């Protein structure tokens, strides 16, 4: 086989491999006249499915070559969840909103959208679904965990919004109603004013009926830059994304 043909075959194999691991954007009808975008990437023989709720105004950015490009912690770490054996669904935005604010994330419309998204991803995989939120996404994950907990296996909250000044802050919600396992992961150096580490134990204290609950305070990573409330700072577990996802994946496999 000549060198040119070998290179061509190698390129074909690489292209097929990339395509096999590429995700897709779903546009799911969730309310009358409204479609909600979801990035979906499945794996073979999944251990479960994680429904990820990014922070900020929501969304997962543009998708290039089957991969979302947002710098949000959960979005840029989605591949690590795949590597750990989980289908990944990333909640985007409904077509009637440009962004998801705090109040939106605890509203009936948002929870209806989440319910329909859960139906859609369950139609693609029968594996249990875990809600995973980060920063403002923890408002969504908590609200959905309260309202839709019969539909999910458990909840994971990372870089949680704990400031009582924020509508829908995790400790302000009815945590005592949650009866599924909950993992809370936070960076000890998180300097975001809405997510102060010393207030995070309020979440654990509020989970009076959760069968399993755990707080993991991490301290690692490197080279934080920018706004302390943004994804490239300690708030976004910069430099330790894989380690954090591995901790989450191991706990989901055996909550304790």
C-alpha positions, -999 to +999 in steps of 0.1 A: +000+000+000+015+033-010+020+062+014-007+084-001-033+057+002-023+050+038-027+087+046-061+088+029-073+058+049-060+073+081-080+105+074-111+085+067-108+066+100-102+098+119-132+114+102-154+084+110-142+084+146-150+121+150-184+116+135-191+087+158-184+109+188-202+140+176-233+152+193-264+168+179-286+197+187-322+188+194-351+213+192-377+198+214-413+211+215-419+220+251-448+244+251-473+258+225-452+274+198-420+270+219-390+247+212-361+243+236-326+234+224-307+205+239-272+193+230-273+155+230-243+131+229-248+095+237-222+068+245-223+030+241-235+010+271-241+041+293-241+041+330-267+069+331-275+102+316-266+137+330-288+166+321-265+196+325-277+231+333-250+258+325-248+290+344-252+326+333-280+332+308-280+295+298-272+279+265-242+259+253-228+282+226-224+274+190-217+238+180-187+231+157-178+196+145-204+182+168-191+199+200-205+229+219-181+258+222-192+276+254-165+280+280-190+272+308-176+246+332-202+220+325-202+226+288-164+224+283-163+194+306-191+175+288-166+152+271-153+140+305-188+129+314-189+109+281-155+094+290-169+084+324-197+065+306-226+089+307-249+102+280-248+140+280-277+163+275-271+200+279-301+222+284-301+252+261-327+279+259-364+280+249-372+298+217-392+325+235-363+338+257-329+352+249-315+341+283-326+324+315-325+348+344-329+338+381-366+343+382-371+324+349-353+294+363-379+288+391-409+296+369-436+273+357-426+277+320-390+267+327-401+237+347-425+226+320-396+229+295-374+207+317-402+181+321-406+178+283-368+177+278-367+148+303-394+130+284-374+135+252-340+122+265-357+093+282-371+083+249-335+080+236-321+062+266-337+043+294-309+050+318-315+070+350-311+108+346-292+130+370-297+167+371-263+186+372-262+224+376-234+249+379-236+285+392-270+300+380-278+265+366-280+252+402-312+273+405-327+253+376-314+219+389-328+225+424-362+237+412-365+208+388-353+184+416-381+196+438-409+196+412-398+167+390-379+144+414-400+114+406-384+116+371-348+118+382-322+097+401-306+126+419-291+160+418-256+174+416-250+211+424-217+227+416-207+263+424-241+268+439-258+302+441-263+306+479-268+344+483-302+351+497-303+383+477-308+362+445-343+350+436-342+312+435-309+309+454-306+273+464-310+277+502-341+298+495-359+269+477-378+242+495-349+219+500-368+199+526-390+186+499-362+168+481-361+130+486-335+120+461-296+119+466-279+152+464-242+160+459-229+195+464-194+204+450-178+237+456-144+253+453-129+265+485-115+296+468-147+305+449-147+343+451-181+349+434-202+371+457-233+350+450-215+317+458-194+322+489-181+289+502-189+296+539-226+297+530-227+264+511-234+242+542-268+259+543-277+236+514-268+205+533-287+216+564-318+223+543-318+188+528-337+173+557-353+144+537-327+136+512-317+099+517-281+107+508-264+141+508-228+151+506-207+183+504-174+181+487-152+212+490-123+210+466-091+231+465-071+227+433-067+238+398-045+266+384-043+299+366-077+316+373-084+346+351-111+372+347-142+379+367-144+357+398-180+348+389-171+336+355-161+302+342-124+306+339-119+314+376-120+291+407-158+294+403-155+273+372-130+248+387-104+260+363-075+236+358-093+207+376-123+200+354-115+163+348-109+157+385-142+173+395-162+153+368-145+121+380-156+128+416-191+135+404-192+104+382-179+082+410-205+095+435-233+090+410-222+054+406-224+049+444-240+078+463-228+078+499 
